Amino acid sequence: MTTNSSLQLWLYDTTLRDGTQREGLSVSIEDKLRIAHRLDELGIPFIEGGWPGANPKDVQFFAELDKNPLKSAEIVAFCSTRRPHAKAEDEAMLQAILAANTRWVTIFGKSWDLHVTTGLKTSLEENLAMVSDTIEFLRNHGRRLIYDAEHWFDGYKQNPDYALQTLKAATLAGAEWLVLCDTNGGTLPHEVTEIVQTVFNQQQEWKSGFSQIGIHTHNDSDMAVANALASVMAGAKMVQGTMNGYGERCGNANLCSLIPNLQLKLGYSCIGEHQLNQLTEASRFISEIVNLAPDEHAPFVGRSAFAHKGGIHVSAVERNPLTYEHIQPEKVGNQRRIVISEQSGLSNVLAKARTFGIELDKENSQAKIILQRMKELENEGYQFEVAEASFALLMYEAIGCRQEFFEVHGFQVHCNLVAGDETSSSLATIKLAVNGQNILEAAEGNGPVSALDAALRKALVNFYPQIATFELTDYKVRILDGHTGTSAKTRVLVESRNNQQRWTTIAVSPNILAASYQAVVEGLEYGLLLYSQEKG
Ligand SMILES: [Zn+2]
C-alpha cells in the first residue's frame, strides 16, 4: 500500500503510565526498561515513561533510561499543570520533569469546568493560567509539549465554550499537540466525530499558534478503539493507547488492535511492515513481563484470533483463507491454527496432521482411525483443542510411529499430612524401563504431582540429559460431572516447556493421580520427541 504524508500518524504508547493503572498489574523499574526498549523496536515514536513528580520509581526509570537510551523513540515524561496560585518555577514536580531530561513532556490539564471548581477548587480563569504558565515554563526550558486535555469530551458536552478556551490557552502557550481525552470512556463514536470536527473548525479562528490534534480513549463503553479510529478519520494525527489495552478500569485503547486497523484497513502509516509483523510477539512479550495471562481471544494477536474449529470452516480455509479470515495472520505475526475437537471432520484431522508434518489421505484408514479414537476420548472428557501435544502423540501412535523413549511399569505415592502443619511432603517411587533396562527410582516433592515429576526426571535424565531443560509450568485440574450412576472423572492439563517452546498434555481418569501421572509422562515424552525431531 502506498502512503502519503497525509496518512502519516504518530502513535503514542502509555503502557508504562496509564497501562500500569490496571488492577493487578505492577512493574519493576527493570520491567519498565525492558518494555520501553521492546516498544522502541516495534517502532512506536512516542513512549510515555511515567510521572517522575509523583512517583520516585519513575525518577529512577528516567535516570536509568538516560544511561541506555532508546534507539528511535522519544521517551516522554508526564505531569499535571502547576497548582492553583503557585509559580511554575517553584513546583517540585516540574523540577522533577526537567530532571527527567526528556525532549518531550506531556502536561495534562482540566477541560471540564466542574473539575476546576469542585476538584481543583479554583476559578475558571486560574485554570487557564495554570495551563499557559506550565506550558510556557517548560518551553522556556527547551521542552517540546504535548497537552492532554483531561475529560475533554465530557467537559465539552457540559460547557463547550470553556473547554475550547482551555485548548486555545494550550495552543497559544506553545503546545505542539492537543490530545483530546475521553477520560471516563463514556463517549460514543458519532459524538467523537462531531466534537473533533468542531475543534478543527475552532482552531482556524485562533490565528496564532497551530497545534496538531491527538486522541486518548478509554474502554468503559467498549469503544476505545472505535473512538480512536473515529478521531483519526476526522483528522486526528496522534493516537494514544496501550499494549494489550491495559489501563485503569476497563483499560485504554488497545494498540494491538488499533495499529493493524489503522494500517491494514485504513491505509494509514504507523510503523514499518517488518515491525507490524512483530506485533503478536511484542504483545505476548509484554504480557509475560507484567505477568498477566495473554487474552487468547484478543483480536489480531490472540492465540485463537485465527483458529478454525468448525469442520466446514476448516475445509474452506484450507482452500482459500479469505473465506474465514479478515487479514492474513502473518501480517501481524500471528498464525492460523486448526483446532481439533469433537465437531471436527476428517479435514481438520488432515490439516492438523499436516502441521505436525504427517501427510494423510482422506481415503486413508489411518485418518479415520485417528478421528474415531479422538471422538472416543473426547466422549470420556478429553479436550484436544488445548492439548495439542497429546493429540500429536495420538496421531503418531495411529500411524504406527510413536517412538518409545521409555516404558512405564507403575508408580506409588505416599503423602505425609500432619494436621496444623503447613508443610507436607510426598514421596513417589516409579518403575520404568529404558532400552530394556529396568529402573526403580524415588523422589520427594511438596505434593504428589511434583514428587512424581521429580522421580520420573531422576529416572530418565541419565538416558536423556535434555530432560534437565524441561520444566513443568502449569498444572490444572477439573472435575468433570459424572452422569447418573457413574462416578466423577478428573481431567488434568499439564503445561511444559523447554528453552524454546511450550506444550500441553491432557489425561482423564477417575483417579486424580493416575490422570496427573499420564499427563506428566506424556509431557516428558513429547519434549523428547521435539528434541529428537530437531536433531533428526
Ligand atoms: Zn487515560
Residues whose N, C-alpha, C, O or C-beta is under 5 A from the ligand:
A	BS01	ZN	D18
